[in-house]
Amino acid sequence: MANITRALHTSFTKSIGNGKTMLKILGTPFNRLASTDISATELPEQEVLNEKQLAAAALEAKRNKSRLKPRHYKMLHEQMHVDPQNPEFSYEETVKFRRKLIARHGLATGINLGIAWPTREELQEKIEYEKVAHPFTLQQMVEQKKKLREEEMKRIETRQKDIEFKMGKLASWMKELKDRQEKKEAIARAAQEKKDILIEEVRQHFGYVVSMKDPKFQEMLEQKEKEAKKAEKEMKKKVRSEKATSKAIAQAEAVSTGKEIKMD
């Protein structure tokens, strides 16, 4: 019996190969061994490919240090984070959510794209909203824009003409301003000269040098200023009286001669 078992083992080993080859064959899927189209050289290439994929997956897992849940990790990397066919939450079954999903991922969602088209009620609501939000037609909006543009051009033209007119009057305005300044300066100089004359009169009144801060000097100066104002007032009154007399005489002469004379 032992001899028969040894002979079978030797025969099986020769036909199959050593133990490593047997383990390799046993680890190969049955459908790949049964296929007659796969050659002997394709088995190691597929294994190398699988090893590369596993290595890439392991590397990607090591690179993910965020510790986020797969759902949140996909959201972060703009990937589809839900399974439309097996929704996890109730909101994933809503039309609004599925439309957003289609807009972002398109055909990859596997959702019927017809759901993205608005319903009859939504379409009617949108039409009513457009009527309220945009009541004017395109032609009316174009006409309104054209009218606004024309008004703006007229405003700019009017402003330009006003600037040109003012630039033309600038020289005369500057001359008038200069004349007014010179007149103010002349009035100020005349007032200062009058004050200097009064100060000199006060000093001559005392007969010696007196400080302008001295109370007596200030009192005498105020008195002199009052006298000067009174004299100026009397002078103006006299001038008005003379003008009135001249006007009366002229009117009397006009009545006697029958002529009309205009007096200022």
C-alpha atoms as an extended CHARMM CRD file, in Angstrom:
* protein
*
       264  EXT
         1         1  MET       CA              0.0000000000        0.0000000000        0.0000000000  PROA      1               0.0000000000
         2         2  ALA       CA              2.8880000000        2.3370000000        0.8850000000  PROA      2               0.0000000000
         3         3  ASN       CA              4.5580000000        1.6350000000       -2.4390000000  PROA      3               0.0000000000
         4         4  ILE       CA              1.4010000000        2.5230000000       -4.3430000000  PROA      4               0.0000000000
         5         5  THR       CA              1.0330000000        5.8390000000       -2.4230000000  PROA      5               0.0000000000
         6         6  ARG       CA              4.6790000000        6.7720000000       -3.1030000000  PROA      6               0.0000000000
         7         7  ALA       CA              4.2710000000        6.0460000000       -6.7890000000  PROA      7               0.0000000000
         8         8  LEU       CA              1.1260000000        8.2170000000       -7.0400000000  PROA      8               0.0000000000
         9         9  HSD       CA              2.8860000000       11.0990000000       -5.2570000000  PROA      9               0.0000000000
        10        10  THR       CA              5.8390000000       10.9450000000       -7.6310000000  PROA      10              0.0000000000
        11        11  SER       CA              3.5680000000       10.8720000000      -10.6390000000  PROA      11              0.0000000000
        12        12  PHE       CA              1.4890000000       13.8200000000       -9.3600000000  PROA      12              0.0000000000
        13        13  THR       CA              4.6220000000       15.8520000000       -8.6580000000  PROA      13              0.0000000000
        14        14  LYS       CA              6.0390000000       15.2930000000      -12.1260000000  PROA      14              0.0000000000
        15        15  SER       CA              2.7910000000       16.1580000000      -13.8020000000  PROA      15              0.0000000000
        16        16  ILE       CA              2.0800000000       19.3190000000      -11.7790000000  PROA      16              0.0000000000
        17        17  GLY       CA              5.5310000000       20.5220000000      -10.6990000000  PROA      17              0.0000000000
        18        18  ASN       CA              7.0550000000       21.5490000000       -7.3840000000  PROA      18              0.0000000000
        19        19  GLY       CA              5.1290000000       22.9130000000       -4.4310000000  PROA      19              0.0000000000
        20        20  LYS       CA              5.5520000000       26.6210000000       -5.3730000000  PROA      20              0.0000000000
        21        21  THR       CA              4.0440000000       26.0200000000       -8.8010000000  PROA      21              0.0000000000
        22        22  MET       CA              1.1280000000       24.1570000000       -7.2630000000  PROA      22              0.0000000000
        23        23  LEU       CA              0.4090000000       26.9570000000       -4.7930000000  PROA      23              0.0000000000
        24        24  LYS       CA              0.5470000000       29.4790000000       -7.6220000000  PROA      24              0.0000000000
        25        25  ILE       CA             -1.9460000000       27.4260000000       -9.6390000000  PROA      25              0.0000000000
        26        26  LEU       CA             -4.2080000000       26.9260000000       -6.6410000000  PROA      26              0.0000000000
        27        27  GLY       CA             -4.1680000000       30.7120000000       -5.9840000000  PROA      27              0.0000000000
        28        28  THR       CA             -5.2710000000       31.4680000000       -9.5520000000  PROA      28              0.0000000000
        29        29  PRO       CA             -9.0280000000       31.9010000000      -10.1490000000  PROA      29              0.0000000000
        30        30  PHE       CA            -10.6940000000       28.8900000000      -11.7720000000  PROA      30              0.0000000000
        31        31  ASN       CA            -12.1720000000       30.9050000000      -14.6560000000  PROA      31              0.0000000000
        32        32  ARG       CA             -8.6620000000       32.0610000000      -15.6910000000  PROA      32              0.0000000000
        33        33  LEU       CA             -7.3790000000       28.4520000000      -15.6870000000  PROA      33              0.0000000000
        34        34  ALA       CA            -10.3820000000       27.2730000000      -17.6300000000  PROA      34              0.0000000000
        35        35  SER       CA            -10.0090000000       29.9310000000      -20.3160000000  PROA      35              0.0000000000
        36        36  THR       CA             -8.1710000000       28.7730000000      -23.4020000000  PROA      36              0.0000000000
        37        37  ASP       CA             -7.6200000000       32.3800000000      -24.7080000000  PROA      37              0.0000000000
        38        38  ILE       CA             -5.2470000000       33.4480000000      -21.9140000000  PROA      38              0.0000000000
        39        39  SER       CA             -1.6580000000       32.5030000000      -22.5640000000  PROA      39              0.0000000000
        40        40  ALA       CA              0.8630000000       31.5390000000      -19.9380000000  PROA      40              0.0000000000
        41        41  THR       CA              2.5910000000       34.9190000000      -20.1710000000  PROA      41              0.0000000000
        42        42  GLU       CA             -0.5330000000       36.9520000000      -19.2340000000  PROA      42              0.0000000000
        43        43  LEU       CA             -0.7930000000       35.6260000000      -15.6650000000  PROA      43              0.0000000000
        44        44  PRO       CA              2.2920000000       37.4000000000      -14.2610000000  PROA      44              0.0000000000
        45        45  GLU       CA              1.3990000000       40.6690000000      -16.0810000000  PROA      45              0.0000000000
        46        46  GLN       CA             -2.0480000000       40.7550000000      -14.4730000000  PROA      46              0.0000000000
        47        47  GLU       CA             -0.5360000000       40.0490000000      -11.0850000000  PROA      47              0.0000000000
        48        48  VAL       CA              1.9390000000       42.9050000000      -11.5270000000  PROA      48              0.0000000000
        49        49  LEU       CA             -0.9360000000       45.2110000000      -12.4970000000  PROA      49              0.0000000000
        50        50  ASN       CA             -2.9320000000       44.2140000000       -9.4270000000  PROA      50              0.0000000000
        51        51  GLU       CA              0.0990000000       44.7580000000       -7.2410000000  PROA      51              0.0000000000
        52        52  LYS       CA              0.5710000000       48.2490000000       -8.7030000000  PROA      52              0.0000000000
        53        53  GLN       CA             -3.0740000000       49.1060000000       -8.0620000000  PROA      53              0.0000000000
        54        54  LEU       CA             -2.8580000000       47.8530000000       -4.4940000000  PROA      54              0.0000000000
        55        55  ALA       CA              0.3330000000       49.8140000000       -3.9530000000  PROA      55              0.0000000000
        56        56  ALA       CA             -1.2700000000       52.9750000000       -5.3710000000  PROA      56              0.0000000000
        57        57  ALA       CA             -4.3230000000       52.5000000000       -3.1360000000  PROA      57              0.0000000000
        58        58  ALA       CA             -2.1190000000       51.9670000000       -0.0900000000  PROA      58              0.0000000000
        59        59  LEU       CA             -0.0850000000       55.0670000000       -0.9460000000  PROA      59              0.0000000000
        60        60  GLU       CA             -3.2320000000       57.1590000000       -1.3600000000  PROA      60              0.0000000000
        61        61  ALA       CA             -4.5200000000       55.9070000000        2.0030000000  PROA      61              0.0000000000
        62        62  LYS       CA             -1.2360000000       56.9060000000        3.6440000000  PROA      62              0.0000000000
        63        63  ARG       CA             -1.3800000000       60.3530000000        2.0420000000  PROA      63              0.0000000000
        64        64  ASN       CA             -4.8470000000       61.0160000000        3.4590000000  PROA      64              0.0000000000
        65        65  LYS       CA             -3.9820000000       62.6310000000        6.7880000000  PROA      65              0.0000000000
        66        66  SER       CA             -7.2560000000       64.5590000000        7.0920000000  PROA      66              0.0000000000
        67        67  ARG       CA             -9.0240000000       61.7270000000        8.9440000000  PROA      67              0.0000000000
        68        68  LEU       CA            -12.2220000000       62.7850000000        7.2500000000  PROA      68              0.0000000000
        69        69  LYS       CA            -15.0040000000       60.3790000000        6.5720000000  PROA      69              0.0000000000
        70        70  PRO       CA            -15.0670000000       59.0460000000        2.9920000000  PROA      70              0.0000000000
        71        71  ARG       CA            -18.1750000000       61.1390000000        2.3200000000  PROA      71              0.0000000000
        72        72  HSD       CA            -16.5580000000       64.3490000000        3.4570000000  PROA      72              0.0000000000
        73        73  TYR       CA            -13.2410000000       63.4960000000        1.7900000000  PROA      73              0.0000000000
        74        74  LYS       CA            -14.9870000000       63.1590000000       -1.5630000000  PROA      74              0.0000000000
        75        75  MET       CA            -16.8460000000       66.4400000000       -1.0190000000  PROA      75              0.0000000000
        76        76  LEU       CA            -13.5120000000       68.1350000000       -0.3540000000  PROA      76              0.0000000000
        77        77  HSD       CA            -12.0390000000       66.7940000000       -3.5910000000  PROA      77              0.0000000000
        78        78  GLU       CA            -15.2070000000       67.6120000000       -5.5930000000  PROA      78              0.0000000000
        79        79  GLN       CA            -16.1030000000       63.9700000000       -6.1280000000  PROA      79              0.0000000000
        80        80  MET       CA            -19.5610000000       62.4500000000       -6.0100000000  PROA      80              0.0000000000
        81        81  HSD       CA            -20.0270000000       61.7260000000       -2.3220000000  PROA      81              0.0000000000
        82        82  VAL       CA            -23.4030000000       59.9770000000       -2.5060000000  PROA      82              0.0000000000
        83        83  ASP       CA            -24.8520000000       56.9460000000       -4.2070000000  PROA      83              0.0000000000
        84        84  PRO       CA            -28.0080000000       58.1260000000       -6.0060000000  PROA      84              0.0000000000
        85        85  GLN       CA            -29.2470000000       54.5540000000       -6.3150000000  PROA      85              0.0000000000
        86        86  ASN       CA            -28.9010000000       53.9100000000       -2.5640000000  PROA      86              0.0000000000
        87        87  PRO       CA            -29.5590000000       57.2400000000       -0.7910000000  PROA      87              0.0000000000
        88        88  GLU       CA            -28.4140000000       57.4000000000        2.8020000000  PROA      88              0.0000000000
        89        89  PHE       CA            -30.4730000000       60.4310000000        3.8710000000  PROA      89              0.0000000000
        90        90  SER       CA            -33.9740000000       61.5670000000        2.9520000000  PROA      90              0.0000000000
        91        91  TYR       CA            -32.8420000000       64.8430000000        1.3910000000  PROA      91              0.0000000000
        92        92  GLU       CA            -30.8040000000       62.8630000000       -1.1650000000  PROA      92              0.0000000000
        93        93  GLU       CA            -34.0840000000       61.7070000000       -2.6750000000  PROA      93              0.0000000000
        94        94  THR       CA            -35.4370000000       65.2340000000       -3.2470000000  PROA      94              0.0000000000
        95        95  VAL       CA            -35.6530000000       66.6520000000       -6.7580000000  PROA      95              0.0000000000
        96        96  LYS       CA            -33.7130000000       69.7540000000       -5.7830000000  PROA      96              0.0000000000
        97        97  PHE       CA            -30.7500000000       67.7580000000       -4.4840000000  PROA      97              0.0000000000
        98        98  ARG       CA            -30.7080000000       65.4380000000       -7.4880000000  PROA      98              0.0000000000
        99        99  ARG       CA            -30.7750000000       68.3820000000       -9.8840000000  PROA      99              0.0000000000
       100       100  LYS       CA            -27.7330000000       69.8390000000       -8.1420000000  PROA      100             0.0000000000
       101       101  LEU       CA            -26.0430000000       66.4530000000       -8.3640000000  PROA      101             0.0000000000
       102       102  ILE       CA            -26.7170000000       66.2570000000      -12.1120000000  PROA      102             0.0000000000
       103       103  ALA       CA            -25.4510000000       69.8050000000      -12.6090000000  PROA      103             0.0000000000
       104       104  ARG       CA            -22.1930000000       68.9340000000      -10.8720000000  PROA      104             0.0000000000
       105       105  HSD       CA            -21.4550000000       65.3640000000      -12.0040000000  PROA      105             0.0000000000
       106       106  GLY       CA            -23.6430000000       64.8750000000      -15.0820000000  PROA      106             0.0000000000
       107       107  LEU       CA            -24.1050000000       61.3670000000      -16.4770000000  PROA      107             0.0000000000
       108       108  ALA       CA            -21.8470000000       59.8630000000      -13.8000000000  PROA      108             0.0000000000
       109       109  THR       CA            -24.7530000000       60.0910000000      -11.3490000000  PROA      109             0.0000000000
       110       110  GLY       CA            -26.8340000000       57.5660000000      -13.2940000000  PROA      110             0.0000000000
       111       111  ILE       CA            -29.9510000000       59.7000000000      -12.6900000000  PROA      111             0.0000000000
       112       112  ASN       CA            -32.4830000000       60.2950000000      -15.4480000000  PROA      112             0.0000000000
       113       113  LEU       CA            -31.6260000000       63.7240000000      -16.8500000000  PROA      113             0.0000000000
       114       114  GLY       CA            -35.3140000000       64.4520000000      -17.4510000000  PROA      114             0.0000000000
       115       115  ILE       CA            -35.6350000000       65.3160000000      -13.7790000000  PROA      115             0.0000000000
       116       116  ALA       CA            -33.6220000000       68.4600000000      -14.4270000000  PROA      116             0.0000000000
       117       117  TRP       CA            -36.4090000000       69.9090000000      -16.6040000000  PROA      117             0.0000000000
       118       118  PRO       CA            -38.8780000000       72.0680000000      -14.6200000000  PROA      118             0.0000000000
       119       119  THR       CA            -42.3930000000       70.8210000000      -14.0260000000  PROA      119             0.0000000000
       120       120  ARG       CA            -45.4590000000       72.5680000000      -15.4050000000  PROA      120             0.0000000000
       121       121  GLU       CA            -46.0930000000       74.3210000000      -12.0810000000  PROA      121             0.0000000000
       122       122  GLU       CA            -42.4760000000       75.4370000000      -11.7610000000  PROA      122             0.0000000000
       123       123  LEU       CA            -42.4550000000       76.6900000000      -15.3320000000  PROA      123             0.0000000000
       124       124  GLN       CA            -45.6550000000       78.6870000000      -14.7720000000  PROA      124             0.0000000000
       125       125  GLU       CA            -44.2510000000       80.1430000000      -11.5470000000  PROA      125             0.0000000000
       126       126  LYS       CA            -41.0630000000       81.1400000000      -13.3790000000  PROA      126             0.0000000000
       127       127  ILE       CA            -43.0840000000       82.8430000000      -16.1240000000  PROA      127             0.0000000000
       128       128  GLU       CA            -45.0810000000       84.8280000000      -13.5530000000  PROA      128             0.0000000000
       129       129  TYR       CA            -41.8760000000       85.8120000000      -11.7660000000  PROA      129             0.0000000000
       130       130  GLU       CA            -40.3180000000       87.0420000000      -15.0150000000  PROA      130             0.0000000000
       131       131  LYS       CA            -43.4170000000       89.1340000000      -15.7410000000  PROA      131             0.0000000000
       132       132  VAL       CA            -43.1090000000       90.8680000000      -12.3780000000  PROA      132             0.0000000000
       133       133  ALA       CA            -39.3140000000       91.1140000000      -12.2400000000  PROA      133             0.0000000000
       134       134  HSD       CA            -38.8570000000       92.1330000000      -15.8970000000  PROA      134             0.0000000000
       135       135  PRO       CA            -42.1230000000       93.7410000000      -17.0740000000  PROA      135             0.0000000000
       136       136  PHE       CA            -40.6070000000       95.3980000000      -20.1570000000  PROA      136             0.0000000000
       137       137  THR       CA            -39.9340000000       93.7220000000      -23.4450000000  PROA      137             0.0000000000
       138       138  LEU       CA            -36.5090000000       93.6830000000      -25.0370000000  PROA      138             0.0000000000
       139       139  GLN       CA            -37.5060000000       96.4020000000      -27.5050000000  PROA      139             0.0000000000
       140       140  GLN       CA            -38.8210000000       98.5950000000      -24.6880000000  PROA      140             0.0000000000
       141       141  MET       CA            -35.6100000000       98.1200000000      -22.7330000000  PROA      141             0.0000000000
       142       142  VAL       CA            -33.5610000000       99.0770000000      -25.8020000000  PROA      142             0.0000000000
       143       143  GLU       CA            -35.6650000000      102.2220000000      -26.3310000000  PROA      143             0.0000000000
       144       144  GLN       CA            -35.3760000000      103.1450000000      -22.6680000000  PROA      144             0.0000000000
       145       145  LYS       CA            -31.6160000000      102.6810000000      -22.7470000000  PROA      145             0.0000000000
       146       146  LYS       CA            -31.3970000000      104.7790000000      -25.9010000000  PROA      146             0.0000000000
       147       147  LYS       CA            -33.4430000000      107.5390000000      -24.2860000000  PROA      147             0.0000000000
       148       148  LEU       CA            -31.2420000000      107.5270000000      -21.1830000000  PROA      148             0.0000000000
       149       149  ARG       CA            -28.1370000000      107.6910000000      -23.3690000000  PROA      149             0.0000000000
       150       150  GLU       CA            -29.5240000000      110.6840000000      -25.2790000000  PROA      150             0.0000000000
       151       151  GLU       CA            -30.3700000000      112.4650000000      -22.0200000000  PROA      151             0.0000000000
       152       152  GLU       CA            -26.8780000000      111.7970000000      -20.7420000000  PROA      152             0.0000000000
       153       153  MET       CA            -25.3480000000      113.1740000000      -23.9490000000  PROA      153             0.0000000000
       154       154  LYS       CA            -27.4980000000      116.3230000000      -23.6690000000  PROA      154             0.0000000000
       155       155  ARG       CA            -26.4490000000      116.7680000000      -20.0690000000  PROA      155             0.0000000000
       156       156  ILE       CA            -22.7770000000      116.4180000000      -21.0310000000  PROA      156             0.0000000000
       157       157  GLU       CA            -23.2220000000      118.8740000000      -23.9240000000  PROA      157             0.0000000000
       158       158  THR       CA            -24.9220000000      121.4220000000      -21.6560000000  PROA      158             0.0000000000
       159       159  ARG       CA            -22.1800000000      121.0340000000      -19.0860000000  PROA      159             0.0000000000
       160       160  GLN       CA            -19.5180000000      121.4720000000      -21.7650000000  PROA      160             0.0000000000
       161       161  LYS       CA            -21.1310000000      124.6750000000      -23.0290000000  PROA      161             0.0000000000
       162       162  ASP       CA            -21.3480000000      126.0090000000      -19.4910000000  PROA      162             0.0000000000
       163       163  ILE       CA            -17.6460000000      125.2820000000      -18.9690000000  PROA      163             0.0000000000
       164       164  GLU       CA            -16.7410000000      127.0050000000      -22.2410000000  PROA      164             0.0000000000
       165       165  PHE       CA            -18.8390000000      130.0470000000      -21.2970000000  PROA      165             0.0000000000
       166       166  LYS       CA            -17.2070000000      130.2950000000      -17.8810000000  PROA      166             0.0000000000
       167       167  MET       CA            -13.7480000000      129.8770000000      -19.3910000000  PROA      167             0.0000000000
       168       168  GLY       CA            -14.5370000000      132.7740000000      -21.7040000000  PROA      168             0.0000000000
       169       169  LYS       CA            -15.6390000000      134.9230000000      -18.7710000000  PROA      169             0.0000000000
       170       170  LEU       CA            -12.6970000000      133.8920000000      -16.6340000000  PROA      170             0.0000000000
       171       171  ALA       CA            -10.4830000000      136.8090000000      -17.6690000000  PROA      171             0.0000000000
       172       172  SER       CA            -13.1630000000      139.4270000000      -16.8890000000  PROA      172             0.0000000000
       173       173  TRP       CA            -14.0300000000      137.7170000000      -13.6000000000  PROA      173             0.0000000000
       174       174  MET       CA            -10.3860000000      137.7070000000      -12.5610000000  PROA      174             0.0000000000
       175       175  LYS       CA            -10.1580000000      141.4240000000      -13.4140000000  PROA      175             0.0000000000
       176       176  GLU       CA            -13.2770000000      142.1440000000      -11.3450000000  PROA      176             0.0000000000
       177       177  LEU       CA            -11.8580000000      140.1440000000       -8.4580000000  PROA      177             0.0000000000
       178       178  LYS       CA             -8.5740000000      142.0270000000       -8.7070000000  PROA      178             0.0000000000
       179       179  ASP       CA            -10.4280000000      145.3530000000       -8.7680000000  PROA      179             0.0000000000
       180       180  ARG       CA            -12.4460000000      144.3890000000       -5.6850000000  PROA      180             0.0000000000
       181       181  GLN       CA             -9.2980000000      143.3670000000       -3.8620000000  PROA      181             0.0000000000
       182       182  GLU       CA             -7.5660000000      146.6020000000       -4.8090000000  PROA      182             0.0000000000
       183       183  LYS       CA            -10.6240000000      148.5530000000       -3.6630000000  PROA      183             0.0000000000
       184       184  LYS       CA            -10.6440000000      146.7520000000       -0.3100000000  PROA      184             0.0000000000
       185       185  GLU       CA             -6.9330000000      147.3510000000        0.0670000000  PROA      185             0.0000000000
       186       186  ALA       CA             -7.4130000000      151.0630000000       -0.7800000000  PROA      186             0.0000000000
       187       187  ILE       CA            -10.1970000000      151.3590000000        1.7960000000  PROA      187             0.0000000000
       188       188  ALA       CA             -8.0290000000      149.5900000000        4.3600000000  PROA      188             0.0000000000
       189       189  ARG       CA             -5.0860000000      151.8860000000        3.5620000000  PROA      189             0.0000000000
       190       190  ALA       CA             -7.2910000000      154.9730000000        3.8230000000  PROA      190             0.0000000000
       191       191  ALA       CA             -8.6360000000      153.8190000000        7.1750000000  PROA      191             0.0000000000
       192       192  GLN       CA             -5.1130000000      153.1200000000        8.3970000000  PROA      192             0.0000000000
       193       193  GLU       CA             -3.9420000000      156.5340000000        7.1870000000  PROA      193             0.0000000000
       194       194  LYS       CA             -6.8200000000      158.2220000000        9.0430000000  PROA      194             0.0000000000
       195       195  LYS       CA             -5.9410000000      156.3150000000       12.1770000000  PROA      195             0.0000000000
       196       196  ASP       CA             -2.2720000000      157.2520000000       11.8120000000  PROA      196             0.0000000000
       197       197  ILE       CA             -3.2650000000      160.8970000000       11.4670000000  PROA      197             0.0000000000
       198       198  LEU       CA             -5.3890000000      160.6710000000       14.6300000000  PROA      198             0.0000000000
       199       199  ILE       CA             -2.5430000000      158.9860000000       16.5250000000  PROA      199             0.0000000000
       200       200  GLU       CA             -0.1820000000      161.7520000000       15.4140000000  PROA      200             0.0000000000
       201       201  GLU       CA             -2.6870000000      164.4190000000       16.5090000000  PROA      201             0.0000000000
       202       202  VAL       CA             -2.9650000000      162.7530000000       19.9430000000  PROA      202             0.0000000000
       203       203  ARG       CA              0.8110000000      162.6990000000       20.3120000000  PROA      203             0.0000000000
       204       204  GLN       CA              1.0260000000      166.3510000000       19.3340000000  PROA      204             0.0000000000
       205       205  HSD       CA             -1.7000000000      167.1040000000       21.8820000000  PROA      205             0.0000000000
       206       206  PHE       CA              0.4370000000      165.6940000000       24.6930000000  PROA      206             0.0000000000
       207       207  GLY       CA              3.6090000000      167.2700000000       23.3820000000  PROA      207             0.0000000000
       208       208  TYR       CA              5.7760000000      164.2990000000       24.2550000000  PROA      208             0.0000000000
       209       209  VAL       CA              6.1170000000      160.6160000000       23.3920000000  PROA      209             0.0000000000
       210       210  VAL       CA              3.2900000000      158.6110000000       24.9460000000  PROA      210             0.0000000000
       211       211  SER       CA              2.8170000000      154.8820000000       24.7740000000  PROA      211             0.0000000000
       212       212  MET       CA             -0.2140000000      153.7760000000       22.7690000000  PROA      212             0.0000000000
       213       213  LYS       CA             -1.1630000000      151.4840000000       25.6650000000  PROA      213             0.0000000000
       214       214  ASP       CA             -1.4180000000      154.4010000000       28.0620000000  PROA      214             0.0000000000
       215       215  PRO       CA             -5.0550000000      154.8970000000       29.2470000000  PROA      215             0.0000000000
       216       216  LYS       CA             -4.8170000000      158.6500000000       28.6210000000  PROA      216             0.0000000000
       217       217  PHE       CA             -3.6240000000      158.0280000000       25.0950000000  PROA      217             0.0000000000
       218       218  GLN       CA             -6.4600000000      155.5420000000       24.4530000000  PROA      218             0.0000000000
       219       219  GLU       CA             -9.0410000000      157.9450000000       25.8730000000  PROA      219             0.0000000000
       220       220  MET       CA             -7.7940000000      160.8190000000       23.7260000000  PROA      220             0.0000000000
       221       221  LEU       CA             -7.6750000000      158.5490000000       20.6590000000  PROA      221             0.0000000000
       222       222  GLU       CA            -11.3130000000      157.4830000000       21.1640000000  PROA      222             0.0000000000
       223       223  GLN       CA            -12.3020000000      161.1250000000       21.4910000000  PROA      223             0.0000000000
       224       224  LYS       CA            -10.4770000000      162.0170000000       18.2840000000  PROA      224             0.0000000000
       225       225  GLU       CA            -12.1450000000      159.0880000000       16.4540000000  PROA      225             0.0000000000
       226       226  LYS       CA            -15.5750000000      160.2720000000       17.6140000000  PROA      226             0.0000000000
       227       227  GLU       CA            -14.7980000000      163.7720000000       16.4000000000  PROA      227             0.0000000000
       228       228  ALA       CA            -13.5910000000      162.4330000000       13.0360000000  PROA      228             0.0000000000
       229       229  LYS       CA            -16.7450000000      160.3400000000       12.6040000000  PROA      229             0.0000000000
       230       230  LYS       CA            -18.9100000000      163.3130000000       13.5070000000  PROA      230             0.0000000000
       231       231  ALA       CA            -17.0490000000      165.4980000000       11.0180000000  PROA      231             0.0000000000
       232       232  GLU       CA            -17.4330000000      162.8480000000        8.2920000000  PROA      232             0.0000000000
       233       233  LYS       CA            -21.1410000000      162.5560000000        9.0650000000  PROA      233             0.0000000000
       234       234  GLU       CA            -21.5520000000      166.3000000000        8.8540000000  PROA      234             0.0000000000
       235       235  MET       CA            -19.6950000000      166.3110000000        5.5380000000  PROA      235             0.0000000000
       236       236  LYS       CA            -22.0020000000      163.6430000000        4.0790000000  PROA      236             0.0000000000
       237       237  LYS       CA            -25.0090000000      165.5270000000        5.3300000000  PROA      237             0.0000000000
       238       238  LYS       CA            -23.7340000000      168.7060000000        3.7100000000  PROA      238             0.0000000000
       239       239  VAL       CA            -23.1350000000      166.8690000000        0.4090000000  PROA      239             0.0000000000
       240       240  ARG       CA            -26.6800000000      165.4660000000        0.4610000000  PROA      240             0.0000000000
       241       241  SER       CA            -28.0620000000      168.9020000000        1.2090000000  PROA      241             0.0000000000
       242       242  GLU       CA            -26.1430000000      170.4360000000       -1.6660000000  PROA      242             0.0000000000
       243       243  LYS       CA            -27.3910000000      167.7020000000       -4.0180000000  PROA      243             0.0000000000
       244       244  ALA       CA            -30.9610000000      168.2850000000       -2.9080000000  PROA      244             0.0000000000
       245       245  THR       CA            -30.5710000000      172.0500000000       -3.4120000000  PROA      245             0.0000000000
       246       246  SER       CA            -29.0960000000      171.5430000000       -6.8570000000  PROA      246             0.0000000000
       247       247  LYS       CA            -31.9380000000      169.1920000000       -7.7810000000  PROA      247             0.0000000000
       248       248  ALA       CA            -34.5510000000      171.6560000000       -6.5880000000  PROA      248             0.0000000000
       249       249  ILE       CA            -32.9450000000      174.4930000000       -8.5750000000  PROA      249             0.0000000000
       250       250  ALA       CA            -32.7670000000      172.3010000000      -11.6850000000  PROA      250             0.0000000000
       251       251  GLN       CA            -36.4290000000      171.3260000000      -11.3560000000  PROA      251             0.0000000000
       252       252  ALA       CA            -37.4280000000      174.9900000000      -10.9250000000  PROA      252             0.0000000000
       253       253  GLU       CA            -35.4890000000      175.9210000000      -14.0460000000  PROA      253             0.0000000000
       254       254  ALA       CA            -37.1140000000      173.0590000000      -15.9440000000  PROA      254             0.0000000000
       255       255  VAL       CA            -40.5830000000      174.2150000000      -14.9350000000  PROA      255             0.0000000000
       256       256  SER       CA            -39.8290000000      177.7530000000      -16.0330000000  PROA      256             0.0000000000
       257       257  THR       CA            -38.3620000000      176.6930000000      -19.3720000000  PROA      257             0.0000000000
       258       258  GLY       CA            -40.7240000000      173.7590000000      -19.9570000000  PROA      258             0.0000000000
       259       259  LYS       CA            -37.9220000000      171.2130000000      -20.2340000000  PROA      259             0.0000000000
       260       260  GLU       CA            -37.5580000000      167.9110000000      -18.4600000000  PROA      260             0.0000000000
       261       261  ILE       CA            -34.3000000000      167.3220000000      -16.6350000000  PROA      261             0.0000000000
       262       262  LYS       CA            -33.5120000000      163.9920000000      -15.0320000000  PROA      262             0.0000000000
       263       263  MET       CA            -31.4970000000      164.1300000000      -11.8540000000  PROA      263             0.0000000000
       264       264  ASP       CA            -29.7980000000      161.1780000000      -10.1620000000  PROA      264             0.0000000000
